[in-house]
Amino acid sequence: MKTALRSRYFGPAPFYKNAVSIAVPIMLQQLIQNMVSLIDNFMVSGLGDICMSGTNVAGQVLFVFMVLVNTICMSGGIYLTQFFGAKDERGMQQAFRFKVLCGLLSFVPYMLVCRGFPRQVLSLMVHGNADADAILDQACDYIRIMFFMGPQMTVSMCIASSLRDTGDVRTPLVISVIATLVNTFCNWLLIYGNLGLPRMEVRGAALATVIARSVEFVLFLVVCVRRRPAFAVRPWKLFAVDAALFRTILRKGIMVLFCEMVWVLSETITTALYNGRGGADVVSGMSSSFAIANLFFVAFGGIYSAAGVIMGKTLGAGQLEEARRQKNWLLAGALVFGVFMCFFGFATTLLIPVVFQRLSDSALSICRSMVLMLSLFMPVWVYMNGQQAVARAGGDTAMGTYTDALLTIVVMLPGVFLLAFFTDIGPVQLYLCVKLLDVVKVVIFYFWMKKERWLKNLARSS
């Protein structure tokens, strides 16, 4: 009985070895990037709560833009992975065109915010904050320079995600290591003005990021030219789209985009509400907690990519019964992995007094409380990411739209506004109330997936 139950929910060792071989390089890439982000925060935190708050308020705009581009890559990746499983090179190229063209189009609103109306938009993030004007001065200096990395970062994300969709997880890892080393070195040079260079403070941090992203972009182009991966297209053929397939991907992608944008905008709104519950100590304390939490948030990208690649390839090959078994194996593994990352998250609290020693005591207290709470939610979030990845691998984008996004709009956002305006609870307690809803989402996803709307071969139907 126990053996049958174990074999139903937990797969053989080679299956998990394959999943780990996909997930670990992606997690390492994200860990390296997040370590550099942590180093950035460490260097900027030495300038005080105001500078730390300014860069992180501006960083929220970059966060929205990156989620938008990443969502476009996920939408195209649903098809690219299945075309890879079906060995359809033309389909892979069409999916890649979708990523690049839609990704570059998303640069337009980012440009408008960074260069057109930075202070007006960023002021929404610190409404009611006691130090709003000083924070905005630093944030505007930072975001005006960050504008210049938009196009090259977009193309780099499209190439990196496509390499991962086809099973090449090492190349993006190597390029990420190089880019992050460049970023760290340039931060050291430009923030504090070492080796005779001018002291640029937050502007130096932004310029260092632009330089690193440009190096990353060049390296990805070199890979495409020299290796010619199956999905790659020549620049002058970028607009040779298959209109019917493009519309099909767009229909699926719109639902993913809607779900992700509801999530990221809800995060932005709730962040603005947290930021209004105090001064610069609240902004810097909350943002520094996420800089630490990003060290264990790498689990999300790992489990999402591993589930997406494995399920997409199996479904694309038409092995539906095997995909049904793999779904159970992946989700059981995700739950175990989430518990492990919960304890890893507890351990990261030891970094707080070391990395952010120059922040105020109030900011450090907020940071520590947030990291502990974020760690407790890891089993729920990792499992939920696995559910979303499996559903989207089979083209079931409705699950996220009709449950995740709907609950966020109908329940979470009205609830957080009521708590923010009619109670005086602190930012950490407010965040806890918001995230309790994720437990409900996991239960709904569980019953939704039993309908097996995700069990489809998209490559054949396209």
N, C-alpha and C positions, 0 to 999 in steps of 0.2 A: 504493500500500500504506500509506504513512505517512498520507496524507490520510484513508483509510477508517478507520484505527486512531484517528486524532485525532477524527474525527466520531463514533466510537462512544463514546469516553470523555469527550470535551469537547464541550459544547453550544455553540450560537451565542451571540454577544455579547448579544442581547436577553434570553436566558434568564438569564445571569449578572447582567445589569443588574437584572432583576426580583428575583433572589435577594439581591443587594446592597441593593436598596431596602427589603427586609424585614429583613435582618440588621443593617444599619448602625444604624438607630434603636434597635433592641433592644440592640445592643452599646454604643451611646452611653449609653442609659439605665443599663445595668449598670455602665459605666465611671464615670459620674457618681456612682452609689451607692457604688461601690468606692473612688472617690477620697475621698468623704466618710468612708467607713470608715477609709481610710488617714489622713485628717486626724484622725479620732477617736483612732486608734492613736498618731499623732504627739503629740496633746495629752495623752493618758493616759500615754504613755511618759515624758513629762516628770516624772511622779510617781514613776518608778522601776520596777525589775523586778517588785516585788511587786504593785503596782497594775495594771501591764500584764498580769501573769499572771492576776490575779483576774478582770478583765473578759473575758479570752479564755476562761478556763475556764467562766464563766457563759455566754459567747457560744456555747459548744458546745451548750447546751440549746436556745437560740434557733435554732441551725443545724438541729438535728434537727426542730424544729417547722416551720421554713420549708420544709425538704425535704418533710415530710409534706404540708403544704398545697399546695406546688408539684406534688407527685405527683398529688394529687387533681385539680388544675387540668389537668395533662397528660392524665389519664384522661378527664375530661369533654371536654377539647379535641380528643381523637381523633375524637369524634363531632360536636362543635360545628363543627369545620372541614369535615368531610364534609357535614353538613347545610347549611352555608353554600354549599358548592360545588353542592349540589342545590337551593338556594334554598328550603329547608324551614324556615320561621320557627318553627313549633311545635317541631320537633326541636331547634332551637338553644336555645329557651327551656327545654326539658327538660334539656338538657346543662348549661345555666347553673344550673338548680336543683340538679342533682347536685353541682356544684362548691361552691355556697354551703352547702348543708345538711351535706354531708360535711366541708367545711372547718371549719364552726362546731363540729361534733361533735369534731373533732380538738383543739379548744381545751381540752377537759376534762383530758387528761393533762398538757398544758402548765401548766394552772392548779395541778394537784396538785404538780408539781415546784416551781413558783415560790413558791407560798404554803404548801404543806403540808410538804414534806420537802426544802427546798433544800440544807441542809448535808449531809444523808445521801446525797443523789444526787451532789452535786458532789464529795464526798470520794472517790468512785470514780475521778474524773478525775486526782487528784493522789496516789493511793496510792503510798507509798514515796518521795514527794518530800521533800527536806530542809526545805523551807519551806512545807509543806502547811497548817499552821494559819493562818499569816499570809495566805496566798493565799485560803483559804476565807473569812476575815473580809471581805475585799474583794469576793469573788465573791457572797456572800450579800447584801451591801448593794446590789449592782448588780442581781441577778436579781429581788429583791422588787419593785423599781420597774418593771422591764421587763415584768412580768406585765400591767400595765395597757394595753399596746399590742396584746394578742393579738387581740381580736375585730375591731377596725378594720383591723388589718393583714391579717387573713384575708379580709375582704370586699374590700379594696382589691386584693389579689392575684387574687381571682376575677374582678373587673371588668377589671383590666388584662390578664390572660391572655385573656379573652374578646374584648376589643378587638383584641388581636394575632391571635387565631384568625380574625377576620373581616377581617384586612388593615389595620386601623388601628393602626399602630405609632407614630405621631407623638404622639397624645394621651397615652399612658402616659409617653412621653419628656418632654413638657412638664411634666406633673404631677410626675414624678420630679425634674426640675431644681428646681422650686419647693420641694418637700419637703426636698431635700438642702441647699438654701441655708438653709432654716429650721433644719435640724439643725446645720449648721456654726455659724450665728450663736448658737444657744442653747448649743452646746458652749462657745463663747468666753465667753458670759455666766456659765455655771453651773459649769464645771469649776474655774476659777480665781477666780471671784467678781468679774467686771468690772462696771463701771457701778454700783457700790454693792451688788450682789447678794451673798449669802453664798457663800463658797467651799465647794462641795459635792463636789469631786473625782470619784470614780467614780460616786457617786449623781447628780451633775450630768450626767455623760455619759449615764446611763440616762434621766433625766428629759428631756433634750434629744431623745433618740430617740422617746420617747413623744409629745412635743409634735409632732414632725415627722410621725410616722405618723398622728396625729389630723388634722393639716392635709391630708395626702394623702387620707385617707378622705373628708373633707368635699368635696374637689375632685372625686373620682370620683363621689360621689353627685350633685353638681351636673351633671356630664357626662351621667349616666344620665337625670336629670330633664329636662334641656334638649334633649338630642339623641334620646333614646329609641331606642337601638340595637336592632336586631331581636331580640337575645337577652334583652333586659331584661324583667323581670317586676315587677309591683307587689308591695310587701311582703306584703300580705294574700293574695296568690295564690302565695306562695313554696312552700306545702305542697301545691299542686295538681299532684302528680307523676303521671306515667304509670308505674304500678308495673312493667309489663312492660319498658318501655324502661330504667327505672331499674335493674332487675335485670340487664339486658343490659350496660349501661355498668359496673355494679358488678363483673360477672364479669370483664370485660376489665381494669377498674381494679384489682382485687385482685392480679392478676399483676404489673401495673406497680408497685403499692404494695409488694408483697412484694420485688420486685427492688430498688427504691429504698431501702426500709427496711433490707434486708440490707446494702446499700452504706453507708448513713449510720451504721448501728450498728457496722459493721466499722471505719469511719473513726473513730468515737468510741472504740471499744475500742483500736485501735492508737494513737490520740492519747494515751489514758491510759497505755499502755505506754511511749510516748516520754517522757511527762512524768515517769515514775518513774525516769528514767535521769540524775538530777542534781538541781539545785535550781531556783530561780526563773529562772536564766539559760536553762535548757533550755526551759521553758514559754514565756518571752517571746521567745526566739530562734526557736522553731518557729512560734509564732503570728504573729510579725512577718513571717516569710517568706511566709506565706499572705496576709497583708495586702498585700504587694507583688505576689505571684503573681496575686491577684484582678484586677490590672490587665490581665493577658493571658488570664486564665481567661474573660473576657467572650466569647472566641471560641466557647465551648461553647453559650451561650445563643443566639448569633447563628446558628450553623450548625444547631442543633436547631430553632429556630423557623422559619427559612427553609425547611428541608427538610420540616418538618411541614406548614406552610401550603401550599407548592407541591404536595407529594405528596397531601395530603388533599383539596385542591381538585380536582386532576386525577382522583383515584380516585373522589371523590364525583360527578363529572360522567360517570363511566363510561368514561373514556378510558384503558383499561388498557395498550394498546400504547405510548401516549405516556408513561405512568407508568414503564414498563419502561426507556425511553430516559432519562427524567429521573433515574432512580435512578443510572445510571452517571455522568451529568453532575455530579450533586450530590456523589457520593463522590470523584470525581477532583478536583473543585474544593476539597473539604474537605481532601484531602491536601496540595494546593499551599498552601492557606491555613494549614494546620498548620505547615508548614515556615517560612512567613513569621512566624508568631507565635512560633516557636522563637527566631528572631533578635531579635524584639522583646522576648522574655523576658530574653535576655542583657543587653539594653540597660537593663532596669529595675534591674539591680544597682547602677547609678550612684546610684539614689535612696537606697540603704540608709544610707550614712553621713550623709546629709542629714536624712532623716526620723527615724531612730532614733539620733541622735547621743548621747542621754542614757542609752542602754542600756549594759550592761557589754560589755567586749571579747569575752567568751565568747559572749554572746547575739548579737552582731553577726556573729561568725564562723559560728555555726550558721545564722543567717539567710541569709548570702551563699551558703553551700554548698547550702542547700535550694533557693534560687531558681534557681541554675544547673542543678540536677538536674531541677526541675520544668519548666524551659524545654526540656530535652532530650526530655521525654516529650510535648510538645505535638503533634507530627504524629500520634502514636499516638492520643492522647485526642480530638483534633478529628475524626479519621477515625471513631473508635469512636462518638462522639456522632452523626455523620451516619448510621452504620449503624442505631443505635437509633431515630433519628427516622424514617427511612424505614420500618423494620419496624413501628413503632407507628402510623404514619399509616395503614397498611392493616390495623390490628388484630392484628398478630402480636406479642402481648405475651409469648408463650411463649419467644421467643428469649432475652430477658433473664433470664427465670426459670430456664430449664433450663441455661443456660450461665454467664451472669454470676454469678447468685446461687449456683448450685451449686458453681462453682469457688471462690467466696469462702468458702463454708461448709466445703467438704471439703478444700480445699488451702490457701488463704491464711490463714485464722484459726488452724488448727493450726500452720502454719509459723511465723507471727509469734510465737505463744506459745512455741514451742520456741526460737526465736532469742532472745526476750526473757529467758527463764529459764535458758538453758544457754550463752549467750555474753555477752560484755561489749562487743559492738559498740555504737557510738554511735547516737543517734537518726536521724541522716541516713542512715547505712548501713542501718539497720533499715528505713527507709522505702523505700529503693532496692530491697531484697530483696522487699518487699511488692508494689511496683508493676511489677516485671518480669513478673508474671503477666498484665498487661494486653495484652502482645504476643501471648500465647497466645489471649486472648479475641478479639482482632481477627481472627485466622486462623480460629477456629471460626465467628465471625459471618459471615465471607466465604462459607464453604461452606454455612452454614445459609440465607443469603439466596438462594442459587442455587435452592433449592426453591420460591421465590416464594410462600410462604404469606402474604406481606404484600400480594399483588396482588389486593385485594378492594375492592368498592364497599360500604362499610358502610351508607351512607344508604339504598341500595335494599333491602338485606337486613333493615333495621330497620323 
